[in-house]
Amino acid sequence: MPRKDFADVAWAPELGFWTELSALQLEALQPINAFLLARRGARLLVPIKERSLEIFGDEKRLDALCTPGTDTLFLGRLSLSTLGCFKVAQPLPYRQAQAPGRPVLVVENHNSYWSFGEWNHAVRQYAAVVYGSGEAFRRTGTALEQVLLEVGGIGAEYLGDLDPKGVSIPIEFNRSKLPASPKLEPCIWGYRWLMTHGRTRSKPECALGNGAASTEWLGPEMGAQVAALWQAGQWIPQESLGFERLVQGCCPPPPPPVVDLVLHRVQPEAQVQLR
């Protein structure tokens, strides 16, 4: 079978890089080229799997072609936005309270989500309590930004297990987030309560944890205390701070949000600086 001459193909202007690709990559590029030629002009932004099904007849093909960790194809040469599509972030379940202008609280674990959500519904400490779902939270992308928009929240705090994995989750989220996305801050009062009153458990592998990560997330004083806890092969589950403890009033009351009575919106200076 004669080798196909891709120079005979009428390539869309967006694909001027075609000469840099291998024959296998060019085979994958041809359906994209046909799509771009057939759909000139403005295209609505749609989820990546919908566009992939349209182009390839396979809803997973574009995901497979993406350069890992990016929203581009062919090593950054073609953006998903050029194809009119985007990666949909994993959704974040949340329980809203009528507390606009306050931060949201992301919690790592399932049962804690119920307890904090139930407690917060009454006290309105946070605009919402969000279920981070453990390590899956790292893959939620812009979903937290959407939650803040929907509940009128300003800022986001995080509270999870005091073990190396639980501390790494918010750190890695902050490192991988988009520049315009909200940055997580530690729920200092919650971590402080866990260190003072939480139930420690044995986990020898904690001694291998990165003590510098605890300082990065919690600051030098509490970070050193957590690092020492890990060195002793110990950790503290988030569930130590459960519903009974919450309703007993272990959380300090926040100052009221600052509201612009003219614009009827909460001002950024209302954010509570916890550290």
Salt bridges, closest charged atoms under 4 A:
GLU14 OE2 - ARG40 NH1 3.16
GLU20 OE1 - ARG77 NE 2.71
GLU54 OE2 - ARG39 NH1 2.65
GLU54 OE1 - ARG51 NH1 2.73
ASP63 OD2 - LYS49 NZ 2.81
ASP71 OD1 - LYS87 NZ 3.93
GLU118 OE1 - ARG95 NH1 2.63
GLU135 OE2 - ARG138 NH1 3.05
ASP163 OD2 - LYS203 NZ 2.96
GLU172 OE1 - ARG138 NE 3.05
GLU185 OE1 - ARG275 NH2 3.65
GLU216 OE1 - ARG175 NH2 2.90
